[in-house]
Amino acid sequence: MNKNIELEFKTVIPKESYENILSEYNLNDNVFLQTNHYFDTPELTLSDQHIVLRIRQKGNRFFKVTLKSQHPEDAYESHILLSKEQAKTMLKNGFHTKDFFPKLDVFVTYITSIENYRASLPYHHGIMFVDRCEYCGQIDYELEYEVPDYEEGLNQFELFLSDHALSYVKTKRKSERAFSCNV
């Protein structure tokens, strides 16, 4: 299992800015689809605890189950690669979290998905993701900047926004947006 601390900054952006950034950084031919399939209990127990559980699918051959704690005092991600067969079975039948993440013991089922058309570029000491998200018949656009250092990351993210005449707009997590389809 791979575990890392999650430091990211994100903001929604207008469609025109999304298209301009793709063009400016020559990313139009580097956009790929990744689908996030979200799991929880019927009562949304994990979501209530600021925990996200998903299978990320890239193409038809790459599947990874991720457990994300987004609690302010303990933000982290843990990942485990899956075979296509494992992922399909989990999507169809649900699964016990302890089979992959021993410290969490609940049975979860598939709730919803979000399709994320993503391009990425190295930016200073992090990675800038340029996303188009489709869910619930809606489309939105966002920047997400993952970094190893909070202060430097915040400064670089604000600089990127300023350089592109963008304002910071608080956005819900992708999982929250996807779950809104079922409310």
PyRosetta script that sets phi, psi and omega in degrees:
from pyrosetta import init, pose_from_sequence

init()
pose = pose_from_sequence("MNKNIELEFKTVIPKESYENILSEYNLNDNVFLQTNHYFDTPELTLSDQHIVLRIRQKGNRFFKVTLKSQHPEDAYESHILLSKEQAKTMLKNGFHTKDFFPKLDVFVTYITSIENYRASLPYHHGIMFVDRCEYCGQIDYELEYEVPDYEEGLNQFELFLSDHALSYVKTKRKSERAFSCNV")
pose.set_psi(1, 135.4)
pose.set_omega(1, 177.6)
pose.set_phi(2, -100.0)
pose.set_psi(2, 128.4)
pose.set_omega(2, -179.5)
pose.set_phi(3, -129.6)
pose.set_psi(3, 132.2)
pose.set_omega(3, 177.3)
pose.set_phi(4, -143.8)
pose.set_psi(4, 158.8)
pose.set_omega(4, 177.4)
pose.set_phi(5, -79.8)
pose.set_psi(5, 136.7)
pose.set_omega(5, -175.9)
pose.set_phi(6, -99.4)
pose.set_psi(6, 110.6)
pose.set_omega(6, 173.8)
pose.set_phi(7, -121.4)
pose.set_psi(7, 113.4)
pose.set_omega(7, -179.3)
pose.set_phi(8, -146.2)
pose.set_psi(8, 152.7)
pose.set_omega(8, 175.3)
pose.set_phi(9, -123.8)
pose.set_psi(9, 141.2)
pose.set_omega(9, -179.7)
pose.set_phi(10, -146.8)
pose.set_psi(10, 155.4)
pose.set_omega(10, 175.5)
pose.set_phi(11, -153.9)
pose.set_psi(11, 148.2)
pose.set_omega(11, 171.6)
pose.set_phi(12, -77.7)
pose.set_psi(12, 149.7)
pose.set_omega(12, 179.9)
pose.set_phi(13, -135.6)
pose.set_psi(13, 158.0)
pose.set_omega(13, 176.3)
pose.set_phi(14, -69.6)
pose.set_psi(14, 155.0)
pose.set_omega(14, 178.8)
pose.set_phi(15, -54.5)
pose.set_psi(15, -43.3)
pose.set_omega(15, -178.7)
pose.set_phi(16, -60.4)
pose.set_psi(16, -41.2)
pose.set_omega(16, 177.9)
pose.set_phi(17, -66.1)
pose.set_psi(17, -40.4)
pose.set_omega(17, 176.0)
pose.set_phi(18, -55.8)
pose.set_psi(18, -51.1)
pose.set_omega(18, -178.0)
pose.set_phi(19, -64.4)
pose.set_psi(19, -39.1)
pose.set_omega(19, 179.0)
pose.set_phi(20, -64.7)
pose.set_psi(20, -41.5)
pose.set_omega(20, 179.8)
pose.set_phi(21, -66.2)
pose.set_psi(21, -43.4)
pose.set_omega(21, 177.0)
pose.set_phi(22, -57.4)
pose.set_psi(22, -43.8)
pose.set_omega(22, -178.6)
pose.set_phi(23, -68.5)
pose.set_psi(23, -47.2)
pose.set_omega(23, -176.6)
pose.set_phi(24, -59.7)
pose.set_psi(24, -36.7)
pose.set_omega(24, -177.3)
pose.set_phi(25, -102.0)
pose.set_psi(25, 15.0)
pose.set_omega(25, 178.6)
pose.set_phi(26, 52.7)
pose.set_psi(26, 49.0)
pose.set_omega(26, -176.7)
pose.set_phi(27, -104.9)
pose.set_psi(27, -2.3)
pose.set_omega(27, -174.7)
pose.set_phi(28, -56.5)
pose.set_psi(28, -34.4)
pose.set_omega(28, -179.8)
pose.set_phi(29, -91.1)
pose.set_psi(29, 5.4)
pose.set_omega(29, -178.3)
pose.set_phi(30, -116.4)
pose.set_psi(30, 18.6)
pose.set_omega(30, 177.8)
pose.set_phi(31, -85.2)
pose.set_psi(31, 129.6)
pose.set_omega(31, 178.0)
pose.set_phi(32, -129.6)
pose.set_psi(32, 155.5)
pose.set_omega(32, 179.7)
pose.set_phi(33, -90.6)
pose.set_psi(33, 128.8)
pose.set_omega(33, 167.0)
pose.set_phi(34, -127.3)
pose.set_psi(34, 135.3)
pose.set_omega(34, 179.7)
pose.set_phi(35, -109.1)
pose.set_psi(35, 128.3)
pose.set_omega(35, 175.7)
pose.set_phi(36, -100.3)
pose.set_psi(36, 117.8)
pose.set_omega(36, 177.4)
pose.set_phi(37, -101.9)
pose.set_psi(37, 119.3)
pose.set_omega(37, -174.1)
pose.set_phi(38, -100.2)
pose.set_psi(38, 144.1)
pose.set_omega(38, -178.9)
pose.set_phi(39, -125.3)
pose.set_psi(39, 151.5)
pose.set_omega(39, 174.1)
pose.set_phi(40, -168.8)
pose.set_psi(40, 179.1)
pose.set_omega(40, 172.3)
pose.set_phi(41, -81.0)
pose.set_psi(41, 164.3)
pose.set_omega(41, 177.1)
pose.set_phi(42, -58.7)
pose.set_psi(42, -27.6)
pose.set_omega(42, -179.7)
pose.set_phi(43, -88.8)
pose.set_psi(43, 1.8)
pose.set_omega(43, -177.4)
pose.set_phi(44, 58.7)
pose.set_psi(44, 43.2)
pose.set_omega(44, -179.3)
pose.set_phi(45, -58.0)
pose.set_psi(45, -44.0)
pose.set_omega(45, -178.3)
pose.set_phi(46, -66.6)
pose.set_psi(46, -46.9)
pose.set_omega(46, 179.8)
pose.set_phi(47, -57.8)
pose.set_psi(47, -40.3)
pose.set_omega(47, 178.4)
pose.set_phi(48, -62.7)
pose.set_psi(48, -23.5)
pose.set_omega(48, 179.5)
pose.set_phi(49, -99.1)
pose.set_psi(49, 14.1)
pose.set_omega(49, -179.3)
pose.set_phi(50, 62.4)
pose.set_psi(50, 36.1)
pose.set_omega(50, 177.7)
pose.set_phi(51, -115.1)
pose.set_psi(51, 133.9)
pose.set_omega(51, 177.0)
pose.set_phi(52, -116.0)
pose.set_psi(52, 133.1)
pose.set_omega(52, 177.3)
pose.set_phi(53, -125.5)
pose.set_psi(53, 122.0)
pose.set_omega(53, -176.8)
pose.set_phi(54, -143.6)
pose.set_psi(54, 159.6)
pose.set_omega(54, 164.3)
pose.set_phi(55, -110.7)
pose.set_psi(55, 122.4)
pose.set_omega(55, 176.1)
pose.set_phi(56, -96.3)
pose.set_psi(56, 128.1)
pose.set_omega(56, -179.6)
pose.set_phi(57, -115.5)
pose.set_psi(57, 125.7)
pose.set_omega(57, 174.0)
pose.set_phi(58, -117.9)
pose.set_psi(58, 116.1)
pose.set_omega(58, -176.5)
pose.set_phi(59, 65.2)
pose.set_psi(59, -147.7)
pose.set_omega(59, -179.0)
pose.set_phi(60, -114.3)
pose.set_psi(60, 13.8)
pose.set_omega(60, -176.2)
pose.set_phi(61, -130.1)
pose.set_psi(61, -13.7)
pose.set_omega(61, -177.0)
pose.set_phi(62, -114.9)
pose.set_psi(62, 121.7)
pose.set_omega(62, 179.4)
pose.set_phi(63, -135.4)
pose.set_psi(63, 136.0)
pose.set_omega(63, -178.8)
pose.set_phi(64, -142.5)
pose.set_psi(64, 128.8)
pose.set_omega(64, 174.1)
pose.set_phi(65, -92.1)
pose.set_psi(65, 134.1)
pose.set_omega(65, -176.9)
pose.set_phi(66, -129.9)
pose.set_psi(66, 134.6)
pose.set_omega(66, 172.9)
pose.set_phi(67, -111.3)
pose.set_psi(67, 121.8)
pose.set_omega(67, -178.3)
pose.set_phi(68, -120.8)
pose.set_psi(68, 123.3)
pose.set_omega(68, 169.5)
pose.set_phi(69, -95.1)
pose.set_psi(69, 123.9)
pose.set_omega(69, -179.5)
pose.set_phi(70, -113.4)
pose.set_psi(70, 24.4)
pose.set_omega(70, 177.2)
pose.set_phi(71, -72.7)
pose.set_psi(71, 133.0)
pose.set_omega(71, -174.5)
pose.set_phi(72, -52.9)
pose.set_psi(72, -34.3)
pose.set_omega(72, -178.7)
pose.set_phi(73, -87.6)
pose.set_psi(73, -10.0)
pose.set_omega(73, -174.4)
pose.set_phi(74, -150.6)
pose.set_psi(74, 64.7)
pose.set_omega(74, -179.9)
pose.set_phi(75, -88.3)
pose.set_psi(75, 126.7)
pose.set_omega(75, 177.4)
pose.set_phi(76, -158.5)
pose.set_psi(76, 168.2)
pose.set_omega(76, 173.4)
pose.set_phi(77, -131.1)
pose.set_psi(77, 141.3)
pose.set_omega(77, 171.5)
pose.set_phi(78, -126.3)
pose.set_psi(78, 136.3)
pose.set_omega(78, -175.0)
pose.set_phi(79, -127.4)
pose.set_psi(79, 145.6)
pose.set_omega(79, 171.8)
pose.set_phi(80, -139.7)
pose.set_psi(80, 127.6)
pose.set_omega(80, 176.8)
pose.set_phi(81, -71.1)
pose.set_psi(81, 145.5)
pose.set_omega(81, -179.3)
pose.set_phi(82, -124.1)
pose.set_psi(82, 155.6)
pose.set_omega(82, 168.5)
pose.set_phi(83, -80.1)
pose.set_psi(83, 161.6)
pose.set_omega(83, 177.6)
pose.set_phi(84, -58.0)
pose.set_psi(84, -41.3)
pose.set_omega(84, -178.7)
pose.set_phi(85, -64.6)
pose.set_psi(85, -43.1)
pose.set_omega(85, 176.8)
pose.set_phi(86, -58.4)
pose.set_psi(86, -49.0)
pose.set_omega(86, -177.4)
pose.set_phi(87, -61.4)
pose.set_psi(87, -44.8)
pose.set_omega(87, -179.2)
pose.set_phi(88, -63.1)
pose.set_psi(88, -40.1)
pose.set_omega(88, 178.3)
pose.set_phi(89, -65.1)
pose.set_psi(89, -42.9)
pose.set_omega(89, 179.3)
pose.set_phi(90, -64.2)
pose.set_psi(90, -39.8)
pose.set_omega(90, 178.0)
pose.set_phi(91, -64.6)
pose.set_psi(91, -37.9)
pose.set_omega(91, -177.4)
pose.set_phi(92, -78.5)
pose.set_psi(92, -42.7)
pose.set_omega(92, -169.2)
pose.set_phi(93, -111.4)
pose.set_psi(93, -8.7)
pose.set_omega(93, -172.1)
pose.set_phi(94, 78.4)
pose.set_psi(94, -176.1)
pose.set_omega(94, -179.4)
pose.set_phi(95, -165.9)
pose.set_psi(95, 163.3)
pose.set_omega(95, 174.6)
pose.set_phi(96, -88.1)
pose.set_psi(96, 124.9)
pose.set_omega(96, -177.7)
pose.set_phi(97, -60.3)
pose.set_psi(97, -33.9)
pose.set_omega(97, -176.9)
pose.set_phi(98, -63.1)
pose.set_psi(98, -18.9)
pose.set_omega(98, 176.8)
pose.set_phi(99, -66.1)
pose.set_psi(99, -21.1)
pose.set_omega(99, -179.3)
pose.set_phi(100, -120.9)
pose.set_psi(100, -32.6)
pose.set_omega(100, -176.2)
pose.set_phi(101, -129.9)
pose.set_psi(101, 90.1)
pose.set_omega(101, -170.2)
pose.set_phi(102, -56.1)
pose.set_psi(102, -24.3)
pose.set_omega(102, -177.8)
pose.set_phi(103, -83.5)
pose.set_psi(103, -3.5)
pose.set_omega(103, -179.4)
pose.set_phi(104, -125.1)
pose.set_psi(104, 125.4)
pose.set_omega(104, -174.5)
pose.set_phi(105, -128.7)
pose.set_psi(105, 84.1)
pose.set_omega(105, 173.4)
pose.set_phi(106, -141.1)
pose.set_psi(106, 156.9)
pose.set_omega(106, 173.4)
pose.set_phi(107, -95.1)
pose.set_psi(107, 128.3)
pose.set_omega(107, -177.4)
pose.set_phi(108, -122.0)
pose.set_psi(108, 155.9)
pose.set_omega(108, 175.4)
pose.set_phi(109, -129.9)
pose.set_psi(109, 162.8)
pose.set_omega(109, 178.0)
pose.set_phi(110, -64.4)
pose.set_psi(110, 133.8)
pose.set_omega(110, 179.6)
pose.set_phi(111, -110.1)
pose.set_psi(111, -53.4)
pose.set_omega(111, -174.0)
pose.set_phi(112, -165.0)
pose.set_psi(112, 173.3)
pose.set_omega(112, 179.1)
pose.set_phi(113, -135.6)
pose.set_psi(113, 160.0)
pose.set_omega(113, 171.2)
pose.set_phi(114, -134.3)
pose.set_psi(114, 133.8)
pose.set_omega(114, 176.6)
pose.set_phi(115, -94.6)
pose.set_psi(115, 126.8)
pose.set_omega(115, -175.1)
pose.set_phi(116, -122.6)
pose.set_psi(116, 113.2)
pose.set_omega(116, 175.8)
pose.set_phi(117, -92.0)
pose.set_psi(117, 112.3)
pose.set_omega(117, -166.5)
pose.set_phi(118, -123.0)
pose.set_psi(118, 139.2)
pose.set_omega(118, 167.2)
pose.set_phi(119, -125.4)
pose.set_psi(119, 153.5)
pose.set_omega(119, -179.3)
pose.set_phi(120, -138.7)
pose.set_psi(120, 154.5)
pose.set_omega(120, 176.1)
pose.set_phi(121, -147.4)
pose.set_psi(121, 142.7)
pose.set_omega(121, 173.2)
pose.set_phi(122, -64.5)
pose.set_psi(122, 136.4)
pose.set_omega(122, 178.9)
pose.set_phi(123, -142.6)
pose.set_psi(123, 111.3)
pose.set_omega(123, -175.5)
pose.set_phi(124, 51.7)
pose.set_psi(124, -121.4)
pose.set_omega(124, -176.6)
pose.set_phi(125, -101.3)
pose.set_psi(125, 23.0)
pose.set_omega(125, -179.5)
pose.set_phi(126, -140.6)
pose.set_psi(126, -164.6)
pose.set_omega(126, 177.5)
pose.set_phi(127, -127.2)
pose.set_psi(127, 128.2)
pose.set_omega(127, 176.7)
pose.set_phi(128, -97.5)
pose.set_psi(128, 124.6)
pose.set_omega(128, 176.5)
pose.set_phi(129, -105.2)
pose.set_psi(129, 135.9)
pose.set_omega(129, 178.7)
pose.set_phi(130, -115.8)
pose.set_psi(130, 112.8)
pose.set_omega(130, -168.4)
pose.set_phi(131, -119.8)
pose.set_psi(131, 141.8)
pose.set_omega(131, 165.3)
pose.set_phi(132, -116.5)
pose.set_psi(132, 119.0)
pose.set_omega(132, -174.5)
pose.set_phi(133, -110.7)
pose.set_psi(133, 133.8)
pose.set_omega(133, 178.4)
pose.set_phi(134, -122.2)
pose.set_psi(134, 127.2)
pose.set_omega(134, -179.1)
pose.set_phi(135, -164.7)
pose.set_psi(135, 149.3)
pose.set_omega(135, 175.1)
pose.set_phi(136, 52.0)
pose.set_psi(136, 29.5)
pose.set_omega(136, -177.9)
pose.set_phi(137, 74.0)
pose.set_psi(137, 11.7)
pose.set_omega(137, -180.0)
pose.set_phi(138, -111.9)
pose.set_psi(138, 158.7)
pose.set_omega(138, 173.3)
pose.set_phi(139, -131.4)
pose.set_psi(139, 131.1)
pose.set_omega(139, 171.7)
pose.set_phi(140, -137.4)
pose.set_psi(140, 167.8)
pose.set_omega(140, -172.9)
pose.set_phi(141, -128.6)
pose.set_psi(141, 141.6)
pose.set_omega(141, 179.7)
pose.set_phi(142, -151.6)
pose.set_psi(142, 159.0)
pose.set_omega(142, 169.1)
pose.set_phi(143, -107.6)
pose.set_psi(143, 139.4)
pose.set_omega(143, 175.7)
pose.set_phi(144, -135.1)
pose.set_psi(144, 125.7)
pose.set_omega(144, -176.5)
pose.set_phi(145, -117.7)
pose.set_psi(145, 114.2)
pose.set_omega(145, 178.8)
pose.set_phi(146, -100.2)
pose.set_psi(146, 132.1)
pose.set_omega(146, -173.1)
pose.set_phi(147, -141.2)
pose.set_psi(147, 160.1)
pose.set_omega(147, 175.8)
pose.set_phi(148, -88.7)
pose.set_psi(148, -18.1)
pose.set_omega(148, -176.2)
pose.set_phi(149, -128.7)
pose.set_psi(149, 125.2)
pose.set_omega(149, -174.0)
pose.set_phi(150, -62.3)
pose.set_psi(150, -54.7)
pose.set_omega(150, -174.6)
pose.set_phi(151, -62.3)
pose.set_psi(151, -48.9)
pose.set_omega(151, 178.9)
pose.set_phi(152, -63.2)
pose.set_psi(152, -40.9)
pose.set_omega(152, 179.2)
pose.set_phi(153, -61.1)
pose.set_psi(153, -44.1)
pose.set_omega(153, 178.7)
pose.set_phi(154, -61.3)
pose.set_psi(154, -45.3)
pose.set_omega(154, 179.0)
pose.set_phi(155, -60.9)
pose.set_psi(155, -44.3)
pose.set_omega(155, -179.0)
pose.set_phi(156, -68.8)
pose.set_psi(156, -37.2)
pose.set_omega(156, 178.3)
pose.set_phi(157, -64.6)
pose.set_psi(157, -45.1)
pose.set_omega(157, 178.5)
pose.set_phi(158, -62.9)
pose.set_psi(158, -37.8)
pose.set_omega(158, 177.7)
pose.set_phi(159, -64.7)
pose.set_psi(159, -43.9)
pose.set_omega(159, 178.5)
pose.set_phi(160, -59.6)
pose.set_psi(160, -46.3)
pose.set_omega(160, 179.6)
pose.set_phi(161, -60.3)
pose.set_psi(161, -45.8)
pose.set_omega(161, -179.8)
pose.set_phi(162, -62.1)
pose.set_psi(162, -44.5)
pose.set_omega(162, -180.0)
pose.set_phi(163, -62.0)
pose.set_psi(163, -24.2)
pose.set_omega(163, -177.9)
pose.set_phi(164, -109.5)
pose.set_psi(164, 16.1)
pose.set_omega(164, 177.9)
pose.set_phi(165, 54.1)
pose.set_psi(165, 42.2)
pose.set_omega(165, 179.4)
pose.set_phi(166, -112.0)
pose.set_psi(166, 147.5)
pose.set_omega(166, 174.7)
pose.set_phi(167, -104.0)
pose.set_psi(167, 149.9)
pose.set_omega(167, 174.5)
pose.set_phi(168, -73.4)
pose.set_psi(168, 128.0)
pose.set_omega(168, 175.5)
pose.set_phi(169, -126.6)
pose.set_psi(169, 117.9)
pose.set_omega(169, 179.9)
pose.set_phi(170, -57.7)
pose.set_psi(170, 135.2)
pose.set_omega(170, -179.5)
pose.set_phi(171, -129.8)
pose.set_psi(171, 150.4)
pose.set_omega(171, 174.9)
pose.set_phi(172, -74.4)
pose.set_psi(172, 155.1)
pose.set_omega(172, 174.9)
pose.set_phi(173, -62.3)
pose.set_psi(173, 155.7)
pose.set_omega(173, 177.8)
pose.set_phi(174, -56.0)
pose.set_psi(174, -40.4)
pose.set_omega(174, -179.7)
pose.set_phi(175, -62.4)
pose.set_psi(175, -40.6)
pose.set_omega(175, 178.8)
pose.set_phi(176, -63.8)
pose.set_psi(176, -41.8)
pose.set_omega(176, 178.7)
pose.set_phi(177, -64.5)
pose.set_psi(177, -43.2)
pose.set_omega(177, 179.6)
pose.set_phi(178, -64.5)
pose.set_psi(178, -42.9)
pose.set_omega(178, 179.7)
pose.set_phi(179, -63.9)
pose.set_psi(179, -25.2)
pose.set_omega(179, 179.9)
pose.set_phi(180, -63.0)
pose.set_psi(180, -18.3)
pose.set_omega(180, 177.4)
pose.set_phi(181, -65.6)
pose.set_psi(181, -26.5)
pose.set_omega(181, -172.4)
pose.set_phi(182, -105.1)
pose.set_psi(182, 6.4)
pose.set_omega(182, -178.4)
pose.set_phi(183, -90.7)
pose.dump_pdb("model.pdb")
